[in-house]
Amino acid sequence: MSQRLPTLKARDIIRILKQLGFFEARQKGAHICFKHLDGRFTLVPKHGGEDISRGLLRKILREINVSSDEFSKLL
């Protein structure tokens, strides 16, 4: 059963991505590109203390092939 995704800070999403084995590949301005050794990648905007919206979080999860349930367990 899919849960409602929370709004999170970029630092929380980055912490979880690193737990999943992603690393910072490059950064341009406030946008950080994360890659995984198996070829998955995503872009996370880090604009000060702003929250990442649920829609953007859902897009990031689709790009890295992680379900919202799996993601919620890592929170």
Phi and psi in radians as a Rosetta constraint file:
Dihedral C 1 N 2 CA 2 C 2 CIRCULARHARMONIC -1.386 0.35
Dihedral N 2 CA 2 C 2 N 3 CIRCULARHARMONIC 2.328 0.35
Dihedral C 2 N 3 CA 3 C 3 CIRCULARHARMONIC -1.652 0.35
Dihedral N 3 CA 3 C 3 N 4 CIRCULARHARMONIC 2.816 0.35
Dihedral C 3 N 4 CA 4 C 4 CIRCULARHARMONIC -1.284 0.35
Dihedral N 4 CA 4 C 4 N 5 CIRCULARHARMONIC 2.266 0.35
Dihedral C 4 N 5 CA 5 C 5 CIRCULARHARMONIC -1.315 0.35
Dihedral N 5 CA 5 C 5 N 6 CIRCULARHARMONIC 2.485 0.35
Dihedral C 5 N 6 CA 6 C 6 CIRCULARHARMONIC -1.470 0.35
Dihedral N 6 CA 6 C 6 N 7 CIRCULARHARMONIC 2.852 0.35
Dihedral C 6 N 7 CA 7 C 7 CIRCULARHARMONIC -1.526 0.35
Dihedral N 7 CA 7 C 7 N 8 CIRCULARHARMONIC 2.301 0.35
Dihedral C 7 N 8 CA 8 C 8 CIRCULARHARMONIC -2.224 0.35
Dihedral N 8 CA 8 C 8 N 9 CIRCULARHARMONIC 2.833 0.35
Dihedral C 8 N 9 CA 9 C 9 CIRCULARHARMONIC -1.397 0.35
Dihedral N 9 CA 9 C 9 N 10 CIRCULARHARMONIC 2.711 0.35
Dihedral C 9 N 10 CA 10 C 10 CIRCULARHARMONIC -1.045 0.35
Dihedral N 10 CA 10 C 10 N 11 CIRCULARHARMONIC -0.641 0.35
Dihedral C 10 N 11 CA 11 C 11 CIRCULARHARMONIC -1.095 0.35
Dihedral N 11 CA 11 C 11 N 12 CIRCULARHARMONIC -0.573 0.35
Dihedral C 11 N 12 CA 12 C 12 CIRCULARHARMONIC -1.220 0.35
Dihedral N 12 CA 12 C 12 N 13 CIRCULARHARMONIC -0.712 0.35
Dihedral C 12 N 13 CA 13 C 13 CIRCULARHARMONIC -1.164 0.35
Dihedral N 13 CA 13 C 13 N 14 CIRCULARHARMONIC -0.711 0.35
Dihedral C 13 N 14 CA 14 C 14 CIRCULARHARMONIC -1.094 0.35
Dihedral N 14 CA 14 C 14 N 15 CIRCULARHARMONIC -0.727 0.35
Dihedral C 14 N 15 CA 15 C 15 CIRCULARHARMONIC -1.054 0.35
Dihedral N 15 CA 15 C 15 N 16 CIRCULARHARMONIC -0.754 0.35
Dihedral C 15 N 16 CA 16 C 16 CIRCULARHARMONIC -1.210 0.35
Dihedral N 16 CA 16 C 16 N 17 CIRCULARHARMONIC -0.691 0.35
Dihedral C 16 N 17 CA 17 C 17 CIRCULARHARMONIC -1.044 0.35
Dihedral N 17 CA 17 C 17 N 18 CIRCULARHARMONIC -0.712 0.35
Dihedral C 17 N 18 CA 18 C 18 CIRCULARHARMONIC -1.166 0.35
Dihedral N 18 CA 18 C 18 N 19 CIRCULARHARMONIC -0.607 0.35
Dihedral C 18 N 19 CA 19 C 19 CIRCULARHARMONIC -1.112 0.35
Dihedral N 19 CA 19 C 19 N 20 CIRCULARHARMONIC -0.574 0.35
Dihedral C 19 N 20 CA 20 C 20 CIRCULARHARMONIC -1.437 0.35
Dihedral N 20 CA 20 C 20 N 21 CIRCULARHARMONIC -0.003 0.35
Dihedral C 20 N 21 CA 21 C 21 CIRCULARHARMONIC 1.714 0.35
Dihedral N 21 CA 21 C 21 N 22 CIRCULARHARMONIC 0.199 0.35
Dihedral C 21 N 22 CA 22 C 22 CIRCULARHARMONIC -1.483 0.35
Dihedral N 22 CA 22 C 22 N 23 CIRCULARHARMONIC 2.696 0.35
Dihedral C 22 N 23 CA 23 C 23 CIRCULARHARMONIC -2.357 0.35
Dihedral N 23 CA 23 C 23 N 24 CIRCULARHARMONIC 2.720 0.35
Dihedral C 23 N 24 CA 24 C 24 CIRCULARHARMONIC -1.262 0.35
Dihedral N 24 CA 24 C 24 N 25 CIRCULARHARMONIC 2.057 0.35
Dihedral C 24 N 25 CA 25 C 25 CIRCULARHARMONIC -1.566 0.35
Dihedral N 25 CA 25 C 25 N 26 CIRCULARHARMONIC -0.750 0.35
Dihedral C 25 N 26 CA 26 C 26 CIRCULARHARMONIC -2.840 0.35
Dihedral N 26 CA 26 C 26 N 27 CIRCULARHARMONIC 2.932 0.35
Dihedral C 26 N 27 CA 27 C 27 CIRCULARHARMONIC -2.522 0.35
Dihedral N 27 CA 27 C 27 N 28 CIRCULARHARMONIC 2.379 0.35
Dihedral C 27 N 28 CA 28 C 28 CIRCULARHARMONIC -2.284 0.35
Dihedral N 28 CA 28 C 28 N 29 CIRCULARHARMONIC 1.905 0.35
Dihedral C 28 N 29 CA 29 C 29 CIRCULARHARMONIC 1.173 0.35
Dihedral N 29 CA 29 C 29 N 30 CIRCULARHARMONIC -2.182 0.35
Dihedral C 29 N 30 CA 30 C 30 CIRCULARHARMONIC -1.706 0.35
Dihedral N 30 CA 30 C 30 N 31 CIRCULARHARMONIC 0.170 0.35
Dihedral C 30 N 31 CA 31 C 31 CIRCULARHARMONIC -1.904 0.35
Dihedral N 31 CA 31 C 31 N 32 CIRCULARHARMONIC 2.162 0.35
Dihedral C 31 N 32 CA 32 C 32 CIRCULARHARMONIC -1.949 0.35
Dihedral N 32 CA 32 C 32 N 33 CIRCULARHARMONIC 2.226 0.35
Dihedral C 32 N 33 CA 33 C 33 CIRCULARHARMONIC -1.654 0.35
Dihedral N 33 CA 33 C 33 N 34 CIRCULARHARMONIC 2.186 0.35
Dihedral C 33 N 34 CA 34 C 34 CIRCULARHARMONIC -1.921 0.35
Dihedral N 34 CA 34 C 34 N 35 CIRCULARHARMONIC 2.370 0.35
Dihedral C 34 N 35 CA 35 C 35 CIRCULARHARMONIC -2.177 0.35
Dihedral N 35 CA 35 C 35 N 36 CIRCULARHARMONIC 2.757 0.35
Dihedral C 35 N 36 CA 36 C 36 CIRCULARHARMONIC -2.117 0.35
Dihedral N 36 CA 36 C 36 N 37 CIRCULARHARMONIC 2.692 0.35
Dihedral C 36 N 37 CA 37 C 37 CIRCULARHARMONIC -1.103 0.35
Dihedral N 37 CA 37 C 37 N 38 CIRCULARHARMONIC -0.407 0.35
Dihedral C 37 N 38 CA 38 C 38 CIRCULARHARMONIC -1.500 0.35
Dihedral N 38 CA 38 C 38 N 39 CIRCULARHARMONIC 0.064 0.35
Dihedral C 38 N 39 CA 39 C 39 CIRCULARHARMONIC 1.850 0.35
Dihedral N 39 CA 39 C 39 N 40 CIRCULARHARMONIC -0.188 0.35
Dihedral C 39 N 40 CA 40 C 40 CIRCULARHARMONIC -1.242 0.35
Dihedral N 40 CA 40 C 40 N 41 CIRCULARHARMONIC 2.582 0.35
Dihedral C 40 N 41 CA 41 C 41 CIRCULARHARMONIC -2.663 0.35
Dihedral N 41 CA 41 C 41 N 42 CIRCULARHARMONIC 2.787 0.35
Dihedral C 41 N 42 CA 42 C 42 CIRCULARHARMONIC -2.703 0.35
Dihedral N 42 CA 42 C 42 N 43 CIRCULARHARMONIC 2.871 0.35
Dihedral C 42 N 43 CA 43 C 43 CIRCULARHARMONIC -2.068 0.35
Dihedral N 43 CA 43 C 43 N 44 CIRCULARHARMONIC 2.265 0.35
Dihedral C 43 N 44 CA 44 C 44 CIRCULARHARMONIC -2.086 0.35
Dihedral N 44 CA 44 C 44 N 45 CIRCULARHARMONIC 2.104 0.35
Dihedral C 44 N 45 CA 45 C 45 CIRCULARHARMONIC -1.394 0.35
Dihedral N 45 CA 45 C 45 N 46 CIRCULARHARMONIC 2.346 0.35
Dihedral C 45 N 46 CA 46 C 46 CIRCULARHARMONIC -2.147 0.35
Dihedral N 46 CA 46 C 46 N 47 CIRCULARHARMONIC 1.496 0.35
Dihedral C 46 N 47 CA 47 C 47 CIRCULARHARMONIC -1.801 0.35
Dihedral N 47 CA 47 C 47 N 48 CIRCULARHARMONIC 1.485 0.35
Dihedral C 47 N 48 CA 48 C 48 CIRCULARHARMONIC 0.985 0.35
Dihedral N 48 CA 48 C 48 N 49 CIRCULARHARMONIC -2.235 0.35
Dihedral C 48 N 49 CA 49 C 49 CIRCULARHARMONIC -1.759 0.35
Dihedral N 49 CA 49 C 49 N 50 CIRCULARHARMONIC 0.281 0.35
Dihedral C 49 N 50 CA 50 C 50 CIRCULARHARMONIC -1.232 0.35
Dihedral N 50 CA 50 C 50 N 51 CIRCULARHARMONIC 2.623 0.35
Dihedral C 50 N 51 CA 51 C 51 CIRCULARHARMONIC -1.420 0.35
Dihedral N 51 CA 51 C 51 N 52 CIRCULARHARMONIC 2.667 0.35
Dihedral C 51 N 52 CA 52 C 52 CIRCULARHARMONIC -1.581 0.35
Dihedral N 52 CA 52 C 52 N 53 CIRCULARHARMONIC 2.219 0.35
Dihedral C 52 N 53 CA 53 C 53 CIRCULARHARMONIC -1.208 0.35
Dihedral N 53 CA 53 C 53 N 54 CIRCULARHARMONIC 2.846 0.35
Dihedral C 53 N 54 CA 54 C 54 CIRCULARHARMONIC -1.111 0.35
Dihedral N 54 CA 54 C 54 N 55 CIRCULARHARMONIC -0.654 0.35
Dihedral C 54 N 55 CA 55 C 55 CIRCULARHARMONIC -1.127 0.35
Dihedral N 55 CA 55 C 55 N 56 CIRCULARHARMONIC -0.763 0.35
Dihedral C 55 N 56 CA 56 C 56 CIRCULARHARMONIC -1.187 0.35
Dihedral N 56 CA 56 C 56 N 57 CIRCULARHARMONIC -0.674 0.35
Dihedral C 56 N 57 CA 57 C 57 CIRCULARHARMONIC -1.091 0.35
Dihedral N 57 CA 57 C 57 N 58 CIRCULARHARMONIC -0.715 0.35
Dihedral C 57 N 58 CA 58 C 58 CIRCULARHARMONIC -1.083 0.35
Dihedral N 58 CA 58 C 58 N 59 CIRCULARHARMONIC -0.697 0.35
Dihedral C 58 N 59 CA 59 C 59 CIRCULARHARMONIC -1.125 0.35
Dihedral N 59 CA 59 C 59 N 60 CIRCULARHARMONIC -0.757 0.35
Dihedral C 59 N 60 CA 60 C 60 CIRCULARHARMONIC -1.074 0.35
Dihedral N 60 CA 60 C 60 N 61 CIRCULARHARMONIC -0.743 0.35
Dihedral C 60 N 61 CA 61 C 61 CIRCULARHARMONIC -1.125 0.35
Dihedral N 61 CA 61 C 61 N 62 CIRCULARHARMONIC -0.653 0.35
Dihedral C 61 N 62 CA 62 C 62 CIRCULARHARMONIC -1.130 0.35
Dihedral N 62 CA 62 C 62 N 63 CIRCULARHARMONIC -0.719 0.35
Dihedral C 62 N 63 CA 63 C 63 CIRCULARHARMONIC -1.148 0.35
Dihedral N 63 CA 63 C 63 N 64 CIRCULARHARMONIC -0.568 0.35
Dihedral C 63 N 64 CA 64 C 64 CIRCULARHARMONIC -1.725 0.35
Dihedral N 64 CA 64 C 64 N 65 CIRCULARHARMONIC 0.075 0.35
Dihedral C 64 N 65 CA 65 C 65 CIRCULARHARMONIC 1.011 0.35
Dihedral N 65 CA 65 C 65 N 66 CIRCULARHARMONIC 0.861 0.35
Dihedral C 65 N 66 CA 66 C 66 CIRCULARHARMONIC -2.176 0.35
Dihedral N 66 CA 66 C 66 N 67 CIRCULARHARMONIC 2.314 0.35
Dihedral C 66 N 67 CA 67 C 67 CIRCULARHARMONIC -1.331 0.35
Dihedral N 67 CA 67 C 67 N 68 CIRCULARHARMONIC 2.801 0.35
Dihedral C 67 N 68 CA 68 C 68 CIRCULARHARMONIC -1.149 0.35
Dihedral N 68 CA 68 C 68 N 69 CIRCULARHARMONIC -0.539 0.35
Dihedral C 68 N 69 CA 69 C 69 CIRCULARHARMONIC -1.163 0.35
Dihedral N 69 CA 69 C 69 N 70 CIRCULARHARMONIC -0.770 0.35
Dihedral C 69 N 70 CA 70 C 70 CIRCULARHARMONIC -1.072 0.35
Dihedral N 70 CA 70 C 70 N 71 CIRCULARHARMONIC -0.742 0.35
Dihedral C 70 N 71 CA 71 C 71 CIRCULARHARMONIC -1.114 0.35
Dihedral N 71 CA 71 C 71 N 72 CIRCULARHARMONIC -0.730 0.35
Dihedral C 71 N 72 CA 72 C 72 CIRCULARHARMONIC -1.102 0.35
Dihedral N 72 CA 72 C 72 N 73 CIRCULARHARMONIC -0.569 0.35
Dihedral C 72 N 73 CA 73 C 73 CIRCULARHARMONIC -1.159 0.35
Dihedral N 73 CA 73 C 73 N 74 CIRCULARHARMONIC -0.510 0.35
Dihedral C 73 N 74 CA 74 C 74 CIRCULARHARMONIC -1.424 0.35
Dihedral N 74 CA 74 C 74 N 75 CIRCULARHARMONIC -0.237 0.35
